Amino acid sequence: MKWWERPVRMMRLDYISDLVRMKEADLDALARSKRDDWNINCEWVIGTPGIAPGLGHKVTFNTSKYEKYEALGDFDLIREYLPHARRYGIKVLAYLNMHWFSYEFAEEHPEWQQRLADGRAYGQVSPLYGGGTTFCVNTQWGEWSWDLIREVMKTGIDGVFLDGPVTFSGCCYCESCRKAFKAQYGTDIPEEEDWFDDRWKNFIEFRENSMAQYLSDSKKAMEDINPDGVIFLNAGSWHGGSWRVARNIEKVGDYQHFNGAESFFHPSNTTGTKAILEWALTAKHLMAGGKPAVVFSHHALGSWHYIPLPFIEAQLAVAQTVACGANPWIAIFDYALDHSREQAIAPIKEIQGFLAKNEEYYTSTLSEARVAVLFSSQSNTFYLSQLDDIYGDVVTGVERDLGVNLSSGTITRDWKKRKRVCDTIQGSEFYGWCVMLSRGHIPYDVILDKDLTSEGLAKYDVIVLPNSACLTDDQISALYAYVKDGGNLVASFETGSYDEKGNIREENALSDLLCISKIEGSMGTVVAEEYLKAKENFGCLRDGQFISKPLYSLKIVVGEKAAIPIKFLERIGKFYSAPKGESRYPGLVLSKYGEGNVAYLPYLLGTTYTNFKIEDHQALALATVKWSKNEDFEIFVDAPPTVQVELRSQNVEEDKKRLLLHFVNNTGDMKRPMSTIIPIYGIKVVLPGVDVKRIYTLWDKEELNFTRNESGIEFILPELNLYDVVVVE
Ligand SMILES: [Zn+2]
């Protein structure tokens, strides 16, 4: 195996503008500390700094081709440090800031700058980090940067990380882009965001393809010097609206050795319970790219860079990441070590020491999840719902000061604002489904649009399509074939209603599969005092039980074959008024197609859960997934929903594999940053259908007793602190 295919633990020790601190350091002690204190095996050393006023053009190493960072004099920061890192088994990558350049440097190359539609340079209109500008991948700047990559590789390092380039929102309309676009598409770039203009959609694609081409050329430049080197960039994540910065792992993945993305913790009122699985989800999304993944978690208290991230958050970031098969990465600021060295090192030393000691259990592992949630980049990019009334104010009926939050009755007509609503929907619907599955201890993977093929789907028993609105005809055919042959499907809201470019289809392309005979419209944005009603016992939901109405619901008519265990009640329309009885609209549609089960939820259950976290919605989601699978899951865990369970495996000998049950205990003190983890005792685990010789924990290497009964192998994990792995051989 190549080193980068094995478990990697990365860090960047950051000196900001005081790179001279590294020059003055005892380099041998520094490298030794990286190994012994931080327990890393791969390090980023600054090649071109990301500091004010935009010094991406200054280098820290000696070359006649580029301007040196003055304070270092003739000290070659990379060449001087490299032998020390090598001595302690640390791979060295150069960090190259590829997106932040000073106005002064840009003046020498005005034609390199990214430009807005009106011709102004991006950095003049939106100064980067308060001052500075940015360049375009389609200009001669590309050649300049590839030469830089060659020069830095000549120092003997193992590869490069490119921080950028970033195609900024509203860019790029430079001469090079205008020419290249016209040559490719035969038209000019449209001057404005317009989702009803194919040229705009081409422009979105052009931006992403330009980035992929740039990375491909960068990789070649690196390989000119070292064919075994590695390269990657900050590839973006699963959040809604990532199209704005042309980030798409499906486009760049082919040209990099790692898929990496930022997942920084920031204390705020919205990163409370909402984002508790942020690192796990970033890891799963990156792993879906099918290559080694790295989750970048800052080891800083959000924007207070000179205070280390609190102990528990720092460990959870690493634990969630590795539990999902990805590699951890931290950045720590040298100034923080002046006053908080022990505090900063303690959490990382402990958890990464554990990883270093148990490296074999993290090598070549595979997910054993049989449920997959689609992250549809097509939908994330092109979904713009054509249902008018989802663009009204969301009415939740919160009572405050003796008043009730009521709708203004206005519906946004502005398509740009509508697109933002849809971006938020895509991110939150995906996130909500993932969180609900995790809380139900149902192991799941994330898959990408490229996996909607017979081969990609065959690995899974259940596919969840969280408002996967924009699908190709081939993807639609693959889904029909998958279910016909016994695969199971759970889909929500407008899944299948648009083509891959967001053009509305005359009829929902999955309507036969989902058992929809007609979509009559949507139900507006009022959820307060409106309800679903269970018509039978379904999972934990009781016959007759009211369930709060989810956000953005569709009025649908279904085919005769469908079972409808839940219905919408008639609209009440007022607070403190009596319920009005059942409507004719289904609240959950269950059907069979060929050998498979299909569940269709005509609303955004994931978005609703992300917003309100109502237990009945989670119960509904879990019952639906369980119904569709119609047999036991691979694991049953009796633990609080905050215990994250990831099921992985690895082959130990030919025909022999062992299971790796990762338990991350996210049970904290009901606030972020967490200050305490509540240990969980006596977690019962059942594994149906496996043959077991030995079960033990990795943290204390404790043997666990187990029993065999009709439901499978059963054992108790006596105590779970923040993280452990149970090995089942
Ligand atoms: Zn350009």
Boltz pocket constraint, residues with backbone or C-beta under 6 A from the ligand:
constraints:
  - pocket:
      binder: B
      contacts: [[A, 113], [A, 114], [A, 115], [A, 136], [A, 137], [A, 138], [A, 139], [A, 172], [A, 173], [A, 174], [A, 175], [A, 176], [A, 177], [A, 178]]
      max_distance: 6.0
